[in-house]
Amino acid sequence: MDVKSSVEKPEDVQNEFETGSQVIPIDKAVSTPSSSDDAHTKALTRKLLFKLDSRILPVLALLFLCSFLDRTNVGNAKILGLQKDVGLSDSHYANGLAIFFAFYIAAELPSNLVLKKASPRIWLAFLTAVWGIIGMCLGFVKNYGGFLAVRAFLGLAEGGLLPGMVLYLSGIYTRGELALRIGLFYTSASLAGAFGGLLARGLSAIGPRGGLDAGWRWIMVIEGLLTFVAGVVAYFLLPNNVATAWFLDPEERELAAKRLHIDTLAHLPDGHHSEGTEKFRWSEVGRGALNIQLWLTATAYFSILSGLYSFGLFLPTIIKGLGYTANEAQLWTVIPYAVAAVITVAVAFASDYLKLRGVVMLCVLPLAIIGYAAIANVKEHDNSAKYGMTFLMATGLYASVPPVLVWNSNNSAGHYKRSSTSALQLSVANAGGFVSAFIYQSSEAPQYHRSHTIILGLLVYAWFAILLNVLYCSRVNRDKANGKYDKYIGYGDDRDPEFKMML
């Protein structure tokens, strides 16, 4: 059987393509500007990107910040009496975190399927508003059953956000522009840690009043209310796509659609004029699921998220164990997150500029490895050294996420293969939440030697998995240069010799 038969050409070449709800003639969309218009096109592109960056990224960053606030505020509430007031044992608390991640993972793929039908503007805003309401409910729980139920529904609502935002941005920016943009809004996750500590410190000072018997309950109620408001704001500010973006003028909309179309054409099977014409094939899903790059990056991402989730959930407890009071611990969590935010943006920019993903991670991930190795083994009462290591831990973890998050997508072409690898990578990686839920037990405080050592081992594995993937991608590029992939000429997907793997 001819291998090329897996890519079916349409009988009639289409003369138009869709961008959201608007259909644009293909001859107009792909027309190439003359040399005299080249300077104008470049200036218009810069203006277009500025508008997209300034109108869309801040809204997504706000939603992602709210997501991490609502995901990690239980860590702040824990040191302020949540376990005692609700009657939770360590295992009860861990079960609540685990059920959150179980429902979070289960919601990712179905949510993305709904997003295509409901439209990003409605669906992302709806998810945010719903989890804001659910988050408020956490401030009123009285027992273990209520805690489990709220955490389950919270995971269900939040699970669709990150895959939905990545999918949404892939229809706004070209592939070469995506990593930096994801890095920019992902930085809000580290800012959430800093802002969350300050906000929790202020809200806990409200104390028992207004019918609530503890200050930690006000953290849940007010942060949930802020999240609900963010969802409403997103509905009014986010466009569904570039064709319906009200802040773009007609010329900018045309250019935006043309850029996306040309970028798509570069990675389509021969004879196809938009990814919408590519027919669904289980063989493409299988090609994605059996790709070695998927499992190397997904398991590396799993290891990184195991550390990242544990860091966000338990940093207040760790700092309190260093000898600070609960209120002081809230404030001392701010600085490592703030430093990590700045470095994450710098690393994302460098990754896009150099067109390198794994190589960049090989340089930044050792910071987290060193941090965990040191904090797990320094003397119990060496508080200043332990706190210093949290800077390395936060920086290495957060700065590694943008490159690994887009690496799989960069090296997957063909719509259905890319969809499969992206969804599977996130599903595997977010299972790291289960690790963080169970390994940090109060009985190990304040040293957490065993817990930190487990994360250390996972991060060392991640480094070697990334190295193997860099070597694998390099070998594929050499094989393509040597003609071993010539039978795929004209395919236009990632098997095509013209498609070079990003290292």
N, C-alpha and C positions, 0 to 999 in steps of 0.2 A: 504494500500500500504506500502511495506517495505521501511523505510526511507533510507536504504542503497542503494536502487536502483538508487538514484540520482548520485551515483558514478559508472560509467561503467568501467568494466575491459576490456582490450584489449584481443582479441581472442588469439593472439600469443604474447608471451613475447619477447620483442625486445632484441637483443644481442649487440646493439651498440647505442650510443647516439651522438647528435650533440653539438659541442661547436663552435658557429659561423659557419664558412664555413668548419670546419674540423670535420670529423667523427672519433671517437675514440672507439675501441672495449671496450665493457662494462667490460669484465673480466680483462682487463688491467687497466681500469680506476678505478675500485673499489677494486683492490687487496690491501689487508691490509699488511703493512710492518711487518716483523718479529721483535721480541724484539731486536735482534742484530742491526737492522737497525733503531731503534726508535730514537736514538740520532742523526743519520744522517738526518732523516726526519725532526726533530725539527729544526736543524740548517739550512736545506734547506728551511723550511717554513719561518724562520726569514729572510733569504736572499731574498726569493721570495717577502715577504711583503715589505721589504725595497725597492726593485726595483719597485714594483707597486706604493708604496706611493711616491717615489721620481720622477717617470716618469709621472704619471697620475694626481695626486692631484694638483701639481703646475699649470698644464695646465687648469684644471677645475676651480681652484681658480682664475686664470687670466681671464677666460671667465666670471665668476660670478662677479668679480670686475668690469669688463667693463659693465656688465648688470646694476649694481647699479650706476655706474658713469653716464651712459646714462639715467638712470631713475630719478636721483636726481639732475642732473646738471641744470634743470629748476629752482630749488630752489636757486641755486647760481646766475643764470642769472636774476632771478626775482628782487633781491635786487640791481642788477647792471643796471636796466633799461629796462628789456625785456617787461614788461607790457606797459610802456609808448611808447617805440619805435615801438611796433607792434600794439598799440591801443587796448589793452585788458582791459576790466573791470574785477572786481573780479569774476563775474559769468562766463565770457569768459575763464579766467584762470582755474577756477574749472572745466568747461566743457572739457577743453583740457586734464586735468588729468583724468577725468572720462572716456572719450572715450578711452584713453590709456588702462585703466584697463578693459574696456568692451571687447576690441579686444584681450587683453592679456589673459583673461579667456577663450574666445572663441577658442583660438588657442591651448590650452594645450592638450586636448585629441587627436584632429586630428594630431597634430605634433608628438605625441608619436606613433601613428599608422604608420606614414610615416617613423619614425626613424627605425622601424624594417625592412623596405624594403630598405631604402636608405643607411643604415649602420650608426652607431654613428659617425664615423670619418668624413664622408662626411656631414651628416645633421647638427651636432652641429657646425662644422666649417662654413657651408653655412649660417646658421641662424646668427651667429656672424658677418660675413662679411656683410651680407645684412643690419642688423640693424646699423652697423657702417656707411654705406653709407647713410641710412635714417637719422641717427643722425646728420651727416654733413649738411644735407638739412635744419635742424632746424636753422642753423646759417644764412640762407638766406631768412627766411620767412618775409613777409612784412605786412601781415594782419591776421585777425582772421581765415578766411577760410584756409589759408595755414598752420597756427598753428594747427588747428584741423586735417587736412589731414595728416600732418607729425606725429602727436602723435598717430593717428589711425594705420598707417602702422608700427610705432615703436612698439606698443603693439602687433601687429600681428606677428612681427619677434621675439620679445623677449619672447613671451608666451611659446614657446616650450622648453626653455633652462632648467629651474629647473626640471620639470618632466622628461625631457630627460636625464639629468645628474643623477638623482636618479635611473632611469631605467637602465642606462648604468652601474652605479656602482654596482647595484644588480647582474650583470653578471660578475663582476670582483672580488668582495669580498663575503665572507659568511655573513649570517645575523648577526652573533654575532660581526662582525667587522665593520658593516656598519655605526653605529651611530657616532663613533669617526671620521670616514672619512668624513661623511657629515658635521659634526661639523667643521672640519678643513677647508674645502673649503667654508663653509658658513661664516666663520670668515672673509673671504675676503670682505663680504658685509659691515662689520663694518670698515674694513680697507679702503674700498672705500670712506666712509664718511670722514675719516682722509685725505687720499690721494687726494680726490676730492676737499677738502677745500684748500689744498696747491696748487694743480694744477690750480684751478679756480683763486686763488689769483695771480699766476704768469701770466696766460694767459690773464686775464683782463687788466694787465698792458700794453699789446700790444697796446690797445687803437684803435681809428679809423684809420686804414691804410689798404693798399692792397685792396681797394674797399669796405671794410666793415666799417660801420659807427659807430660801438660801440665795446667795448672790450668784452662784453658778447657773441658776435657772434663768436669770436675766441675760446671761451670755447667749443662751440658746434662743430665747424669745426675740431679742433685739437683732441678733445676727440673722435669724430667720426672716424677720421683717425686712431687713436691708436687702436680703437676697430676693424676696418677692418684688420689691421695688425695682431692683436691677432687671428682673425679667420683664416687667412692664416697660421699662425704658428701652430695653433691647427691641421690643416689638415695634416701637416707633422709630428707632434709629437704624436698624439693620435692613439693607436691601436684600432681596432674594438672590440677585445676580447682577452682573454688570449691565445687562440690558435694561434693567428696571431701576438702576441706581439714580435717584432723583438729584443727587449732587453732581452728576456728570452731565456735561452738555452733549448734544448729539454727536459732535465730532469725536469727543472722548469715548462715548459709548461704542462708536464704530471701531475706533482703534483698539479698545479693550477686547471687543469680540474678535477682531482680526488676530490679535496677539495670541489669544487662547486657541483659536482655530489652527493657526500655523503651528503652534506648539504641539497640538494634538496630532496634526498630520505627520509630524516627524516620527511618531511612534505608532502608526496605524498599519495594519496589514495592507498589502498592495491592493489598490482599487477601492479602498474605503475612504470616505470623505468626512466622517465624524465618528467618534466612538459610539454614538447612538446606532450606527449601522452594523456594528459588530454583533453577531448573533451569539446568544448564550450557549456555551458548550461546557459540559461537565469535564471534558478533557482539560479545559483551561483552569477550572477549579482544582483539578487534580495536579496540574502542572505547578500551581501555586502551593498546594499543600505539601507536595513532595520535594519542594525546592530546599536544598541544604541551607541556602542563605536565610530563609525564613526561620528555621529552627535555631541557627546560630545567633541571629539577632534577637529572636523572641526570647530565648532562654537567657541571653545576656541582659536584655531589658527587664526580664523577670527578676534577675538578681539585683539590678540597680533599683527597681521599684521596691523590692523587699527592704532595702536600706532606706530608701526615700520615705516610704510610708512609716517605717518604724521611727525614723528620725522626727518626722512631723508629729506623730502621735505621742511620742514619749520624751521628746526633748524637755518639756517643762518638768517632768518627773525626774529626769536625769540631772537637770540643773538644781532642782530642789534638793536632791540627794548630795549635791556638792556642798551643802551647808547654808543655802539661801532659804529665806522664807518663801511662802507661796507667792506673795505679791512681788517680791524681788525676782523670783524665777520668771514670772511673766515678762518682766522688763528685760532681763538678760537674754531671753530668747530672740530678741529683735535683731541684735547686731550680726550674728552669723547669717541669718536670712538676708539681711540687707547687702552684705558683702557678696553672698552667692548670687544675688540678683544681678549685680553689676557684671560679674565675671561670666555669668551665663549668656548675657547679651553679647559680650566680647567674643566668646567662644563660638556662638551661633554665627556671628558676622564672619569670623575667620573661616569657619567651616564652609560657608557659601562662597566666600572670596577665593579660597583655595580649591574649591570643589572636592573636598575631602571629608569623609564622615568617620570611618573607622580609625584612620590615622590620627585624627584629632582626639578621638576618645582614648586611644592608647596613651596620649600625653596627659589628659586631665583626670582619668579615672584613678591613677595611682595616688592622687591627693586623698581621695576617700579611703583607699586601702591603707595608706599610712595613718590616717586619722583613726580608723577603727582598730588597727593593730596597736596603736599607742594607748588609746583610751581603755582598751580591754586589759592592759597589762601594767599601767602605771600604778604607783602606790595609791591605796584607797583614799588617803587624805590629801593627795596632791591636787587640790581643786583647780588651781590656776592652769596646770598642764592639761587637765581634762577639758576645761573650758576652751583652751586654745585649740585642742583637737577638733572641737565641734565646727570650727571654721573650715578646716580641711575636709571634714565629712560633708558639710553642706555644699561646699564649692564643687568637690569632685562628683557628688551625686547629681546635683541640679544641672551642672554644665554638661554632663554626659547625655542628658535626655534629648535635647533637640536633634543632635546628629543621629542617634539611634532611631528616633521616632520617624525620621524621613528617609533613612538609608534604604530600607526595604522598598519603599515606594519609588525611590530614584532608580532602583535596579530592576523594577518590574514594569514591563510594558505589555499592552493589551489590557483593555479595561477590566475584564473579568479575572485575569490573573492578579492584577494590582488590587482589585477589590478583595479577593480572597486572602492574599498575603497580608494586607493591611488589617483586616478584621481578625485573622488568626493571631497575628503578632500581638495585638492589643489584648486579646482574650487570654493568651498564655501569660503575657507580662503582668496583667492586673491580678493574676492569681498570687502575685507577690504580697498582696494584702493579707492573705492567710498566714504567711510566715510572720509578718509583723504583729498579727493579732495574738499569736500564741507564745512567742519566744521571750517577750519582755514581761516577766512576772515580778510582782512586788517583792517576793521573797529574795530576789537577787539584788535588790537595791542596796547601796548606791553603786556598787561596782559593775554589775551586769556583765561579768566576765564571759559567761557562757553565751549570752545573747549577742554581745558584740562580736564574739569569735565566730558565731554562725554567719552573721552578716559579712564578716571579713572573708570567710571561706567562699561565700557566694560571689563576692566582688572579685576575688582572685580568679574564680572560674570565668566570670564575665570578661575579664581582661584577655584571657586565653581564647575564649570563644570569638571575641572581636578580632584578635590577631589571626585566627584561623580563617575568618571570613575575609579579611583583607588579602591573605595569601590566596584564597580560593578565587576571589574576584580578579586578582592580578593574573592568575593562571588562565582564567577564561579569556581575559583580554589578549594574552599572548597566543592562546589557541586560535582566537579569531584573526589575529594578525598573520598567523601561519597557515590560514586557509582551512582549518578544521571545521569551521561553521559555514562554509560556502554553500552548503545545501540549503541554508535558510535565507539566502539572498532574496530580497524582495518581500520578506515576511513583515518587516516593519515593527516586530515586537522585540523583546530582549534577546532573542536568539540570533537576530540579524547581525552580521559582522559589523555593520555600521553603528550598532548600539554598543557603546563602551560602558563597562561597569564602573561605577564610582567607588573608589577605594575608601 
